[in-house]
Amino acid sequence: MPGGVAAWLGFTLPSAVALTALGLFAASTDLSNAGWVHGLKLAAVAVVAQAVWLMARRLTPDWPRRAVAVLAATIALLWTTPLSQIAIIAGGAVVGWLLLRPPEGVVTNAVPSPVSRRLGLACLVAFFVLLLGLPIARAADGQPIALFDAFYRSGALVFGGGHVVLPLLHTTVVEPGWVSDGQFLAGYGAAQAVPGPLFTFSAYLGAVSGPHPNGVAGATIALAGIFLPAFLLVFAALPFWDRLRASVGFRRALNGVNAAVVGLLLAALYDPVWTGAVSAPIDVAVAGGALALLLTGRVPPVLVVALSAVAGQVIATLPA
């Protein structure tokens, strides 16, 4: 276990530090009219579009699952509430369990678990106690608990990780007014240029957040909140994983959830990513060019983000 924590820190810390520094800079500087910030937003369009394409190819290879993804995207765009993403994922699980075929060739050889069943159950209880108890505690303690609760719920309720967290984080921090839409999309674009997991984007959001605590304290709270559910759920699932992966019903439900996740990301590509970044034909050209570079697989994302930022700065100097 100590080795796993050390590996996680080594993987996470560099990007968390870099994005915290960016958040501190963005919080102290008016970047609303900066051309390079607009370029970062266009980079986010390309990155999310690439994620949708790659996930759709892998997770929706047949028409039943594509239909689930399209339906999920439609519902997500029409029903924009904090509960919509949870309901869509749950609905995808039900549809998958009832209608979709399970994947074939699943390995069922038993693998010894380093976590006891007692510890696994304790972690599962802690996961739900925090999920249900934090919204009650935030009413009494104010913004610090509210910040931790917001990121804990994002980490607990998102399924699929990576870019899938985008719509939930947007709802969590932009709708209450903690972070502006422009700050959110610019930070999301910049997050593609740093190593490590995309969840470290939470450090930027915690640092740039309007209400206190923000800065380094806000980044630390946000990071702890978004990663803690993953630790608890991994420890909770390990003792029972062999039974879960051998269950046909679980695998069918997982197919449906994966298809719904593709739909959620497709909806996020349109709103807020496309609507928040693209306002002119030249924006379409820059985002399309960035996407083309990413799809070649030969250009590193950090270079694509840098080129997009330069393009955004050039666009800002053009006559209106």
C-alpha positions in Angstrom: 0.0 0.0 0.0 2.7 2.6 0.8 4.3 1.9 -2.6 0.9 2.5 -4.3 0.5 5.9 -2.5 4.1 6.9 -3.4 3.4 6.0 -7.1 0.2 8.0 -7.0 2.0 11.0 -5.6 4.8 10.7 -8.2 2.2 10.6 -11.0 0.0 13.3 -9.6 2.1 15.9 -7.9 3.9 17.5 -10.9 0.7 18.3 -12.7 -1.1 19.4 -9.5 1.7 21.9 -8.7 1.7 23.2 -12.2 -2.0 23.7 -12.4 -2.1 25.2 -8.9 0.4 27.8 -10.1 -1.7 28.5 -13.2 -4.7 28.9 -10.9 -2.9 31.4 -8.7 -1.8 33.4 -11.8 -5.3 33.3 -13.3 -6.9 34.4 -10.0 -4.6 37.5 -9.8 -4.7 38.6 -13.4 -7.6 39.6 -15.7 -7.4 37.1 -18.5 -10.8 37.7 -20.0 -9.5 39.3 -23.1 -6.2 37.4 -23.5 -5.8 35.9 -26.9 -3.8 32.9 -25.7 -6.6 32.1 -23.2 -9.0 31.9 -26.1 -6.5 29.6 -27.8 -6.6 27.3 -24.8 -10.3 27.1 -25.0 -10.0 26.1 -28.7 -7.5 23.4 -27.6 -10.1 22.1 -25.2 -12.5 21.7 -28.1 -10.0 19.6 -30.0 -9.0 17.5 -27.0 -12.6 16.7 -26.0 -13.6 15.9 -29.6 -10.7 13.5 -29.8 -11.8 11.9 -26.6 -15.3 11.4 -27.9 -14.0 9.9 -31.1 -11.7 7.4 -29.4 -14.2 6.5 -26.6 -17.0 6.0 -29.2 -14.8 3.6 -31.2 -13.9 1.5 -28.2 -17.1 1.7 -26.1 -19.9 1.9 -28.7 -18.8 -0.6 -31.5 -22.4 -1.6 -32.4 -25.7 0.2 -33.1 -27.5 -0.7 -29.8 -24.7 1.0 -27.8 -24.5 3.9 -30.2 -28.3 4.4 -29.7 -27.8 4.5 -26.0 -25.0 7.1 -26.4 -27.1 9.3 -28.6 -30.1 9.1 -26.3 -27.8 9.9 -23.3 -26.4 13.0 -25.1 -29.9 14.2 -26.0 -31.1 13.9 -22.4 -28.0 15.6 -21.0 -28.5 18.6 -23.3 -32.2 18.9 -22.5 -32.1 18.1 -18.8 -29.3 20.2 -17.2 -29.6 19.6 -13.5 -27.0 18.4 -11.0 -28.8 15.0 -10.9 -29.0 14.5 -14.6 -25.6 12.9 -15.1 -26.3 10.4 -12.2 -29.7 9.5 -13.6 -28.3 9.1 -17.2 -25.5 6.7 -16.0 -28.0 4.8 -13.8 -30.4 4.6 -16.8 -27.5 3.3 -19.0 -26.8 0.6 -16.5 -30.4 -0.5 -16.5 -30.7 -0.5 -20.3 -27.4 -2.5 -20.5 -28.5 -5.0 -17.9 -31.8 -5.6 -19.7 -30.9 -5.3 -23.4 -27.2 -5.3 -24.2 -25.0 -8.4 -24.7 -22.1 -8.9 -22.3 -18.5 -8.8 -23.7 -17.0 -12.1 -24.5 -13.7 -13.6 -23.4 -13.6 -12.2 -19.9 -10.8 -13.7 -17.7 -12.2 -15.3 -14.6 -9.1 -16.6 -13.0 -9.0 -15.7 -9.3 -6.6 -13.0 -8.2 -5.6 -12.7 -4.5 -6.8 -9.4 -3.0 -4.3 -7.4 -0.9 -7.4 -5.9 0.9 -9.5 -7.9 3.4 -13.2 -8.0 3.1 -13.6 -6.2 6.4 -11.4 -3.3 5.2 -13.3 -3.3 1.9 -16.6 -3.0 3.6 -15.3 -0.3 5.9 -14.1 1.7 2.9 -17.5 1.2 1.2 -19.3 2.5 4.3 -17.0 5.5 4.5 -17.6 6.3 0.9 -21.4 6.5 1.4 -21.2 8.2 4.8 -19.2 11.0 3.2 -21.3 11.1 0.1 -24.5 11.5 2.1 -23.1 13.4 5.1 -21.1 16.1 3.5 -24.1 17.9 2.0 -25.5 18.1 5.5 -22.2 19.2 7.1 -21.7 22.0 4.5 -24.8 23.8 5.8 -23.2 24.2 9.2 -19.5 24.8 8.3 -19.7 26.9 5.2 -17.4 27.2 2.2 -14.5 24.8 3.2 -16.8 21.9 3.6 -18.8 23.0 0.5 -15.6 23.0 -1.6 -14.6 19.6 -0.4 -18.1 18.2 -0.8 -18.4 19.6 -4.4 -15.2 17.8 -5.5 -15.9 14.7 -3.5 -19.2 14.3 -5.3 -17.6 14.9 -8.6 -15.0 12.2 -7.9 -17.7 9.8 -6.5 -20.3 10.2 -9.2 -18.3 10.4 -12.4 -17.8 7.1 -14.2 -15.0 6.5 -16.6 -12.6 9.1 -15.4 -10.6 11.5 -17.5 -12.6 13.8 -19.7 -15.9 12.4 -18.4 -15.5 14.5 -15.3 -15.8 17.7 -17.4 -19.6 18.2 -17.3 -19.9 17.3 -13.6 -17.1 19.7 -12.7 -18.6 22.4 -14.8 -21.9 22.1 -13.0 -20.1 22.0 -9.7 -18.0 25.1 -9.9 -19.4 27.3 -12.7 -23.1 27.3 -12.0 -22.6 28.4 -8.3 -20.4 31.3 -9.6 -17.1 30.0 -8.0 -15.3 29.9 -11.3 -16.2 31.8 -14.5 -16.9 29.8 -17.7 -13.9 31.3 -19.4 -11.6 30.4 -16.5 -12.9 26.9 -16.5 -12.4 26.2 -20.2 -9.0 27.9 -20.3 -7.8 25.8 -17.4 -9.2 22.7 -19.0 -7.2 23.4 -22.1 -4.0 24.1 -20.1 -4.5 20.8 -18.2 -3.9 18.9 -21.5 -0.3 20.3 -21.5 0.8 18.9 -18.2 1.7 15.3 -17.3 -0.4 13.2 -14.9 -4.1 12.5 -14.5 -6.7 14.9 -15.7 -8.3 14.9 -12.2 -5.5 17.3 -11.2 -7.5 19.9 -13.1 -9.3 20.2 -9.7 -6.2 21.9 -8.3 -6.5 24.7 -10.8 -10.2 25.0 -10.0 -9.7 25.1 -6.3 -6.9 27.7 -6.6 -8.9 30.0 -8.9 -12.2 29.7 -7.1 -13.8 33.0 -6.1 -14.9 32.3 -2.5 -12.3 31.5 0.2 -10.7 29.1 0.7 -8.9 29.3 -2.6 -5.3 29.6 -3.6 -3.0 26.8 -2.3 -5.6 25.8 0.4 -8.4 25.6 -2.1 -6.3 23.5 -4.5 -5.4 21.1 -1.7 -9.0 20.7 -0.6 -10.2 20.2 -4.2 -7.5 17.6 -4.9 -8.2 15.6 -1.7 -11.9 15.8 -2.4 -11.8 14.5 -6.0 -9.3 11.7 -5.4 -10.6 10.3 -2.1 -13.7 8.5 -3.6 -11.4 6.6 -6.0 -9.2 5.3 -3.2 -12.2 4.3 -1.1 -14.0 2.5 -4.0 -10.8 0.7 -5.2 -10.2 -0.7 -1.7 -13.9 -1.5 -1.4 -14.0 -3.4 -4.7 -10.8 -5.3 -4.5 -12.0 -8.1 -2.2 -15.1 -8.7 -4.4 -13.7 -8.0 -7.8 -13.4 -11.6 -9.0 -17.1 -12.2 -8.3 -18.1 -8.9 -10.0 -16.2 -9.5 -13.2 -17.6 -13.0 -13.5 -21.1 -11.7 -13.2 -22.9 -11.6 -16.6 -25.4 -9.0 -15.3 -22.6 -6.7 -14.0 -20.9 -6.9 -17.4 -24.1 -6.1 -19.3 -24.8 -3.1 -17.0 -21.2 -2.0 -17.5 -21.7 -2.0 -21.3 -24.7 0.3 -20.8 -22.9 2.6 -18.5 -19.9 2.9 -20.9 -22.3 3.9 -23.7 -24.0 6.5 -21.6 -20.7 7.9 -20.6 -19.8 8.4 -24.3 -23.1 10.3 -24.7 -22.4 12.5 -21.7 -19.0 13.5 -23.1 -20.6 14.1 -26.5 -23.1 16.5 -24.9 -20.2 18.2 -23.0 -18.4 18.7 -26.3 -21.2 20.9 -27.5 -22.1 22.6 -24.2 -20.0 24.0 -22.5 -16.9 23.3 -24.6 -18.0 24.3 -28.2 -20.5 27.0 -27.1 -17.9 28.6 -24.7 -15.0 28.6 -27.2 -16.2 28.9 -30.8 -17.7 32.1 -32.0 -16.3 32.7 -35.5 -15.3 30.6 -38.5 -11.6 31.1 -37.8 -12.2 29.4 -34.4 -13.6 26.4 -36.2 -10.4 26.3 -38.4 -8.1 26.5 -35.4 -10.0 23.8 -33.4 -10.3 21.6 -36.5 -6.6 21.9 -37.1 -5.7 21.1 -33.5 -8.0 18.0 -33.7 -6.4 16.9 -37.0 -2.9 17.1 -35.3 -4.1 15.1 -32.3 -5.7 12.4 -34.5 -2.5 11.8 -36.3 -1.1 10.4 -33.0 2.3 11.9 -33.9 2.0 15.3 -32.3 2.1 15.5 -28.5 -0.9 17.2 -26.8 1.4 19.7 -25.1 2.6 21.0 -28.5 -1.0 21.1 -29.8 -2.0 23.2 -26.8 0.9 25.5 -27.3 0.1 26.0 -31.0 -3.5 26.7 -30.1 -2.5 29.3 -27.6 -0.3 31.0 -30.2 -3.1 30.9 -32.7 -5.5 32.4 -30.2 -3.0 35.3 -29.6 -2.6 35.8 -33.3 -6.4 35.9 -33.8 -6.7 38.6 -31.1 -4.4 40.9 -33.1 -6.4 40.6 -36.3 -8.7 43.5 -37.1 -12.3 43.0 -36.2 
